[in-house]
Amino acid sequence: MIAQRYQQVVDHAPLVQASGVVVRVIGLAVVASGPAAPLGDTCLIRTAHGERLAVITGFRENEVVLQTIGHLDGIRPGDQVIGLDRPLDIPVGPGLIGRVIDGVGRPMDGKGPLSGASRRAINADPPPAIGRAQITRIMDTGIKSIDSLFTIGYGQRMGIFAGSGVGKSTLLGEMARHAKADINVIALVGERGREVSEFIDKVLGPEGLARSVVIVATSDRPSVERLSAAYAATAIAESFRDSGLEVLLMMDSVTRLCQAQREIGLAAGEPPVTRGYPPSAFAILPRLLERAGTGAPNPLTGKAGSITALYTVLIDADDENDPVGDNVRAILDGHLFLSRRMAGQAIYPAIDPTLSVSRLLIDLADAAAYRLAMNTRELWSEYERVRDLVEVGAYRAGADPKVDKAIAAHPKLRQFVRQDMGVTVPRAESLALLREIVGDK
């Protein structure tokens, strides 16, 4: 048995080890004379203080540009760079459930090594467009406004768009605890270190963590590690989907993912084109976000798993036309826009019905539920149109019957969309409550 294990190591060992030496360090990039290896491969940089893992991120005039997993301190010209002849990979499998790991798969929770985990490359192609199963089943999230107005299906990809401090993380925690999924995979990309513990202990809680895998790369970590956390979370979700499970993938945030790619792209020599972002910051989005969704049936069980994904977008200055938001919105199957004004009125979750949309609502909801959602949004929109007049007392009752109805219904609608933390409402009950307010039969 031992001889067989050694034989496998020998069989997979490279006959020639590609290598080079560090030439210089420019900003966040290490420039080396080699190795001759493809983009995305991992390397070891041997310094006087130990070995550093790095990833090849570009090439420039016969030189290799690398980004280190870890800080640059201690690296100097002449340090040896050795190619590992493999892309970055991470552990996957049931042993990760209930654990917190970093962007390259190392445990962060003090619970010891991961048990029974196999390894999987973080990069992969999205499932074939033709082979994907259709999204036909509704996911019950327990959030009244989402289940009734913006129904989500298993395998759907939704964005959560908001400025800072409007309740994105709280909404993700509520979804992780109460949404009807088999497993949660949560990526915290570029978060403040203080907020990570708060999210795990208070927002997610023991109940949510017990059926979750959390991948963390805080804002102080190198850009390649922050980028790796997003790809690693997707790869872990894919491994659970391949086993036929219903996975809820949550990534907070895509904006900080793009900022990490911006640092990598600029260090590799890319020109900034849109608000300081190089082309690669937007080019990575479709390939990553398209990896979520439904999968093909499992050959052993015959069941098709799915990845239902929620991606948060931190909107710059509350501008809904932020370039990252624009690109994400064009790829996903809908978005929930969190309103700072509603949050200021103590309405949580602060989902704005006039700016949010689910592109699959018409396919998932029956005719009555779809009509109810449209009528509710119309009433909310009508009130917003005359809100300033109503607040200053300039609107005269009876001038417009539709506006009169919207004004009468608005206080009840505001109360409907407000929901306390820890409270869940089944979708059927949410629809019944909304029907009483709007008056649909």
C-alpha positions as CSV (number, residue, x, y, z in Angstrom):
1,M,0.0,0.0,0.0
2,I,2.8,2.4,0.9
3,A,4.8,1.4,-2.2
4,Q,1.7,2.1,-4.3
5,R,1.3,5.6,-2.8
6,Y,5.0,6.4,-3.5
7,Q,4.6,5.1,-7.1
8,Q,1.6,7.5,-7.6
9,V,3.8,10.4,-6.5
10,V,6.6,9.4,-8.9
11,D,4.2,8.9,-11.8
12,H,2.7,12.4,-11.3
13,A,6.0,14.2,-10.6
14,P,7.3,16.5,-13.5
15,L,10.4,15.2,-15.2
16,V,11.7,18.7,-15.6
17,Q,11.1,21.4,-13.0
18,A,10.6,24.8,-14.7
19,S,12.1,27.6,-12.8
20,G,13.4,31.2,-12.9
21,V,14.6,33.9,-10.5
22,V,13.0,37.1,-9.2
23,V,14.2,40.1,-11.3
24,R,12.3,42.9,-9.5
25,V,9.2,43.8,-7.6
26,I,7.0,46.6,-9.0
27,G,4.2,47.7,-6.8
28,L,2.2,44.6,-6.0
29,A,3.7,42.4,-8.8
30,V,6.8,40.1,-8.7
31,V,8.6,40.0,-12.0
32,A,10.7,36.9,-12.7
33,S,12.7,35.4,-15.5
34,G,10.6,32.2,-15.4
35,P,9.2,29.6,-15.2
36,A,7.8,29.0,-18.7
37,A,4.3,28.1,-17.4
38,P,0.8,29.0,-18.5
39,L,-1.3,31.8,-17.1
40,G,-3.0,30.9,-13.8
41,D,-0.4,28.3,-12.8
42,T,1.0,28.3,-9.2
43,C,4.7,28.8,-8.3
44,L,6.8,28.7,-5.2
45,I,9.1,31.6,-4.5
46,R,12.0,30.5,-2.2
47,T,13.2,33.3,-0.1
48,A,15.6,33.5,2.8
49,H,12.7,33.3,5.2
50,G,10.8,30.4,3.6
51,E,8.6,29.6,0.6
52,R,5.8,31.8,-0.8
53,L,3.0,30.6,-3.0
54,A,2.3,32.8,-6.1
55,V,0.1,32.7,-9.1
56,I,1.1,33.7,-12.7
57,T,-1.0,36.7,-13.7
58,G,0.7,37.9,-16.8
59,F,3.7,38.1,-19.1
60,R,5.8,41.1,-20.2
61,E,8.7,41.1,-22.6
62,N,9.8,37.5,-21.9
63,E,9.3,38.0,-18.2
64,V,6.7,36.4,-15.9
65,V,4.4,38.6,-13.7
66,L,3.3,36.9,-10.5
67,Q,1.1,37.8,-7.6
68,T,1.9,36.3,-4.2
69,I,-0.5,34.5,-1.8
70,G,0.6,36.6,1.1
71,H,2.6,39.8,1.5
72,L,5.7,40.7,-0.5
73,D,7.9,41.3,2.6
74,G,11.2,39.4,2.3
75,I,11.2,38.8,-1.4
76,R,14.4,40.0,-3.2
77,P,16.1,39.8,-6.6
78,G,17.7,36.4,-7.2
79,D,15.1,34.4,-5.2
80,Q,14.3,31.2,-7.0
81,V,10.8,30.8,-8.6
82,I,9.7,27.2,-9.2
83,G,6.7,26.2,-11.3
84,L,4.3,23.7,-9.7
85,D,2.8,22.7,-13.0
86,R,-0.8,23.0,-11.7
87,P,-3.4,25.7,-11.3
88,L,-4.5,26.9,-7.8
89,D,-6.8,24.3,-6.2
90,I,-8.8,24.1,-3.0
91,P,-10.4,21.3,-0.8
92,V,-14.0,20.3,-1.5
93,G,-16.4,17.9,0.0
94,P,-18.8,17.4,3.0
95,G,-15.9,17.9,5.4
96,L,-16.1,21.7,4.7
97,I,-19.7,22.0,6.1
98,G,-19.7,24.2,9.2
99,R,-16.1,25.4,8.5
100,V,-14.5,28.8,7.8
101,I,-11.6,28.7,5.4
102,D,-9.5,31.4,3.6
103,G,-9.2,32.1,-0.1
104,V,-6.8,29.1,-0.7
105,G,-8.6,26.6,1.4
106,R,-6.7,26.9,4.7
107,P,-8.9,26.6,7.9
108,M,-9.4,29.8,9.8
109,D,-11.8,28.7,12.6
110,G,-9.3,26.9,14.9
111,K,-11.2,23.6,14.5
112,G,-8.2,21.7,13.1
113,P,-7.5,20.3,9.6
114,L,-10.3,19.6,7.1
115,S,-11.4,16.0,7.1
116,G,-12.0,13.8,4.1
117,A,-11.6,16.6,1.5
118,S,-10.6,16.0,-2.1
119,R,-9.2,18.9,-4.2
120,R,-10.6,20.8,-7.1
121,A,-9.2,23.5,-9.4
122,I,-10.8,26.9,-8.7
123,N,-11.1,27.7,-12.4
124,A,-13.6,25.9,-14.6
125,D,-15.8,26.5,-17.6
126,P,-19.5,27.3,-17.1
127,P,-21.9,24.4,-17.8
128,P,-22.9,24.1,-21.5
129,A,-25.8,26.4,-22.4
130,I,-27.8,23.7,-24.1
131,G,-27.4,21.0,-21.3
132,R,-28.7,23.2,-18.4
133,A,-31.9,22.1,-16.8
134,Q,-34.7,24.7,-16.9
135,I,-35.5,26.8,-13.8
136,T,-39.0,25.6,-12.9
137,R,-39.1,25.3,-9.1
138,I,-39.6,28.2,-6.6
139,M,-37.3,28.6,-3.7
140,D,-39.0,29.7,-0.5
141,T,-36.8,32.3,1.2
142,G,-39.1,33.2,4.1
143,I,-38.7,36.9,3.1
144,K,-42.2,38.3,2.4
145,S,-41.2,40.9,-0.2
146,I,-38.9,38.6,-2.1
147,D,-41.3,35.6,-2.2
148,S,-44.3,37.6,-3.3
149,L,-42.9,40.4,-5.5
150,F,-39.6,38.9,-6.8
151,T,-40.0,35.2,-6.7
152,I,-36.7,33.3,-7.0
153,G,-36.3,29.9,-8.5
154,Y,-33.7,27.1,-7.8
155,G,-30.8,27.9,-10.1
156,Q,-31.5,31.6,-10.5
157,R,-28.8,34.2,-10.1
158,M,-29.8,37.5,-8.4
159,G,-27.9,40.6,-7.6
160,I,-28.3,42.7,-4.4
161,F,-27.4,46.3,-5.2
162,A,-26.9,48.8,-2.4
163,G,-24.6,51.4,-1.0
164,S,-22.7,50.9,2.3
165,G,-24.7,50.3,5.5
166,V,-28.1,49.6,3.9
167,G,-28.4,46.0,5.0
168,K,-26.8,43.7,2.4
169,S,-25.1,41.5,5.0
170,T,-28.1,41.3,7.2
171,L,-30.3,40.2,4.2
172,L,-27.7,37.5,3.3
173,G,-27.7,36.2,6.8
174,E,-31.5,35.9,6.9
175,M,-31.4,34.1,3.5
176,A,-28.7,31.7,4.8
177,R,-30.7,30.8,7.9
178,H,-34.1,30.4,6.3
179,A,-34.0,29.8,2.6
180,K,-34.9,26.2,1.6
181,A,-31.5,25.1,0.3
182,D,-29.4,22.0,1.2
183,I,-26.2,23.9,1.7
184,N,-24.9,27.5,1.8
185,V,-21.6,28.5,0.4
186,I,-20.7,32.1,1.5
187,A,-17.8,34.1,0.1
188,L,-16.8,37.2,2.0
189,V,-14.5,39.0,-0.4
190,G,-12.6,42.1,0.7
191,E,-14.6,42.5,4.0
192,R,-13.3,44.3,7.0
193,G,-11.8,41.9,9.5
194,R,-14.2,43.2,12.3
195,E,-17.3,42.5,10.1
196,V,-16.3,38.9,9.4
197,S,-16.7,37.7,13.0
198,E,-19.9,39.7,13.4
199,F,-21.3,38.1,10.3
200,I,-20.5,34.6,11.4
201,D,-21.4,34.9,15.0
202,K,-24.4,37.3,14.9
203,V,-25.8,37.5,11.4
204,L,-25.3,33.9,10.3
205,G,-25.4,32.4,13.8
206,P,-24.8,28.8,14.8
207,E,-27.9,27.6,13.0
208,G,-26.8,29.1,9.7
209,L,-23.1,28.1,10.1
210,A,-24.2,24.4,10.7
211,R,-25.2,24.1,7.0
212,S,-22.7,26.5,5.5
213,V,-19.2,26.8,4.2
214,V,-17.7,30.2,4.6
215,I,-14.7,31.4,2.5
216,V,-13.0,34.6,3.8
217,A,-10.5,36.9,2.2
218,T,-10.4,40.2,4.2
219,S,-9.5,43.6,2.7
220,D,-5.9,43.4,4.0
221,R,-5.2,40.2,2.0
222,P,-3.3,40.3,-1.3
223,S,-5.5,40.9,-4.4
224,V,-4.9,37.4,-5.8
225,E,-6.2,35.8,-2.6
226,R,-9.3,38.0,-2.6
227,L,-9.9,37.0,-6.2
228,S,-9.2,33.3,-5.3
229,A,-11.9,33.4,-2.6
230,A,-14.6,34.2,-5.1
231,Y,-13.4,31.4,-7.5
232,A,-12.9,29.0,-4.6
233,A,-16.5,29.5,-3.3
234,T,-17.8,28.9,-6.8
235,A,-15.8,25.7,-7.2
236,I,-17.0,24.4,-3.8
237,A,-20.6,25.2,-4.8
238,E,-20.1,23.3,-8.0
239,S,-18.8,20.2,-6.2
240,F,-22.0,20.2,-4.1
241,R,-24.2,20.8,-7.2
242,D,-22.5,17.9,-8.9
243,S,-23.6,15.6,-6.1
244,G,-27.2,16.6,-6.7
245,L,-27.7,19.2,-3.9
246,E,-29.5,22.5,-4.0
247,V,-26.8,25.0,-3.2
248,L,-27.3,28.7,-2.2
249,L,-24.1,30.6,-3.1
250,M,-23.7,34.1,-1.6
251,M,-20.9,36.4,-2.5
252,D,-20.3,39.7,-0.8
253,S,-19.2,41.5,-2.8
254,V,-18.6,41.5,-6.6
255,T,-17.4,45.1,-6.4
256,R,-14.5,44.1,-4.2
257,L,-13.8,41.2,-6.6
258,C,-13.5,43.6,-9.5
259,Q,-11.3,45.9,-7.3
260,A,-9.0,42.9,-6.7
261,Q,-8.8,42.2,-10.5
262,R,-8.2,45.9,-11.1
263,E,-5.1,45.7,-8.9
264,I,-3.9,42.6,-10.7
265,G,-4.6,44.0,-14.1
266,L,-2.9,47.3,-13.5
267,A,0.2,45.5,-12.0
268,A,0.4,43.4,-15.2
269,G,0.4,46.5,-17.4
270,E,-3.3,46.8,-18.4
271,P,-4.6,50.3,-19.2
272,P,-7.5,51.7,-17.1
273,V,-10.5,52.2,-19.3
274,T,-13.6,52.8,-17.2
275,R,-13.4,54.7,-13.9
276,G,-9.9,53.2,-13.3
277,Y,-10.9,49.6,-14.1
278,P,-8.9,47.7,-16.8
279,P,-10.8,45.5,-19.3
280,S,-10.1,42.3,-17.4
281,A,-12.0,43.5,-14.4
282,F,-15.2,43.2,-16.4
283,A,-14.1,40.3,-18.6
284,I,-13.9,37.9,-15.6
285,L,-17.5,38.6,-14.6
286,P,-19.5,36.5,-17.2
287,R,-17.2,33.5,-16.9
288,L,-17.4,33.5,-13.1
289,L,-21.1,34.3,-12.8
290,E,-22.2,31.9,-15.5
291,R,-20.8,29.0,-13.5
292,A,-23.8,29.3,-11.2
293,G,-27.2,28.0,-12.1
294,T,-28.7,24.6,-12.8
295,G,-26.6,21.6,-13.7
296,A,-27.0,18.4,-15.7
297,P,-28.5,15.3,-13.9
298,N,-26.2,13.3,-11.7
299,P,-25.4,10.0,-13.5
300,L,-25.6,8.1,-10.2
301,T,-28.8,9.6,-8.7
302,G,-30.4,11.0,-11.8
303,K,-31.1,14.2,-9.8
304,A,-30.0,17.6,-11.2
305,G,-28.5,19.9,-8.5
306,S,-28.5,23.6,-8.7
307,I,-26.6,26.7,-7.6
308,T,-28.9,29.6,-6.7
309,A,-26.6,32.6,-6.4
310,L,-26.9,35.9,-4.7
311,Y,-24.2,38.5,-5.5
312,T,-24.0,41.8,-3.7
313,V,-22.8,44.9,-5.5
314,L,-21.6,47.8,-3.5
315,I,-22.9,50.8,-5.5
316,D,-20.5,53.8,-5.6
317,A,-22.3,56.8,-4.1
318,D,-25.7,55.0,-4.4
319,D,-25.4,55.3,-8.2
320,E,-27.5,52.6,-9.7
321,N,-25.5,53.1,-13.0
322,D,-22.2,52.2,-11.4
323,P,-20.0,50.4,-14.0
324,V,-19.7,47.2,-12.0
325,G,-23.4,47.2,-11.3
326,D,-24.2,47.8,-15.0
327,N,-22.1,44.8,-16.0
328,V,-23.4,42.5,-13.3
329,R,-27.0,43.5,-14.0
330,A,-26.6,42.5,-17.7
331,I,-25.5,39.0,-16.7
332,L,-27.8,38.0,-13.9
333,D,-31.4,36.9,-13.8
334,G,-32.6,39.9,-11.8
335,H,-31.6,42.2,-9.0
336,L,-32.8,43.5,-5.6
337,F,-32.1,47.2,-5.1
338,L,-31.8,48.3,-1.5
339,S,-32.9,51.9,-0.9
340,R,-31.1,54.1,1.5
341,R,-34.2,56.2,2.0
342,M,-36.2,53.1,3.0
343,A,-33.5,52.0,5.4
344,G,-33.5,55.5,6.9
345,Q,-37.2,55.0,7.6
346,A,-36.4,51.7,9.5
347,I,-37.8,49.5,6.7
348,Y,-35.8,46.3,6.6
349,P,-35.2,44.6,4.3
350,A,-35.0,47.9,2.4
351,I,-35.9,46.4,-1.0
352,D,-37.2,49.1,-3.4
353,P,-40.1,47.5,-5.4
354,T,-39.8,50.1,-8.2
355,L,-36.1,49.5,-8.9
356,S,-35.9,45.7,-8.3
357,V,-36.9,43.0,-10.8
358,S,-36.8,39.2,-11.2
359,R,-36.5,38.1,-14.8
360,L,-38.0,34.7,-14.0
361,L,-41.1,35.9,-12.1
362,I,-43.3,35.5,-15.1
363,D,-42.1,31.9,-15.6
364,L,-42.2,30.8,-11.9
365,A,-45.3,32.4,-10.6
366,D,-48.8,31.5,-11.6
367,A,-51.0,34.0,-13.4
368,A,-52.7,35.2,-10.2
369,A,-49.4,35.7,-8.3
370,Y,-47.8,37.4,-11.2
371,R,-50.8,39.8,-11.6
372,L,-50.7,40.5,-7.8
373,A,-46.9,41.4,-8.0
374,M,-47.4,43.7,-10.9
375,N,-50.4,45.5,-9.3
376,T,-48.4,45.9,-6.1
377,R,-45.5,47.5,-7.9
378,E,-47.8,49.7,-9.9
379,L,-49.4,51.0,-6.6
380,W,-46.0,51.6,-5.1
381,S,-44.9,53.4,-8.2
382,E,-48.0,55.6,-8.3
383,Y,-47.4,56.7,-4.8
384,E,-43.7,57.5,-5.4
385,R,-44.8,59.7,-8.4
386,V,-46.9,61.9,-6.1
387,R,-45.1,61.4,-2.9
388,D,-43.7,65.0,-2.7
389,L,-47.2,66.4,-3.3
390,V,-48.7,64.2,-0.6
391,E,-46.1,65.1,1.9
392,V,-46.6,68.8,1.5
393,G,-50.4,68.5,1.4
394,A,-50.7,69.7,-2.2
395,Y,-52.5,66.6,-3.5
396,R,-56.3,66.9,-3.6
397,A,-58.2,63.6,-2.9
398,G,-60.4,62.5,-5.8
399,A,-58.2,64.0,-8.5
400,D,-57.1,60.5,-9.7
401,P,-58.8,57.3,-8.4
402,K,-55.6,55.2,-9.1
403,V,-53.5,57.6,-7.0
404,D,-56.2,57.6,-4.3
405,K,-55.9,53.8,-4.1
406,A,-52.1,54.0,-4.0
407,I,-52.2,56.6,-1.1
408,A,-54.7,54.4,0.8
409,A,-52.6,51.3,0.3
410,H,-49.1,52.7,0.9
411,P,-49.0,52.5,4.7
412,K,-50.1,48.9,4.6
413,L,-47.6,48.1,1.9
414,R,-44.8,49.7,3.9
415,Q,-45.7,47.5,6.8
416,F,-45.9,44.4,4.6
417,V,-42.3,44.8,3.2
418,R,-41.0,45.4,6.7
419,Q,-39.8,42.2,8.4
420,D,-38.0,41.6,11.7
421,M,-34.9,39.6,11.8
422,G,-35.4,35.9,12.6
423,V,-39.1,36.0,11.4
424,T,-40.0,33.9,8.5
425,V,-43.2,33.8,6.5
426,P,-44.2,31.0,4.1
427,R,-44.7,32.2,0.5
428,A,-48.4,31.2,0.5
429,E,-49.0,33.3,3.6
430,S,-47.1,36.3,2.1
431,L,-49.3,36.1,-1.0
432,A,-52.5,36.0,1.1
433,L,-51.4,39.0,3.1
434,L,-50.5,41.0,0.0
435,R,-53.8,40.1,-1.6
436,E,-55.7,41.6,1.3
437,I,-53.9,44.9,0.9
438,V,-54.0,45.2,-2.9
439,G,-57.5,43.8,-3.2
440,D,-56.8,41.3,-6.0
441,K,-59.1,38.3,-6.1
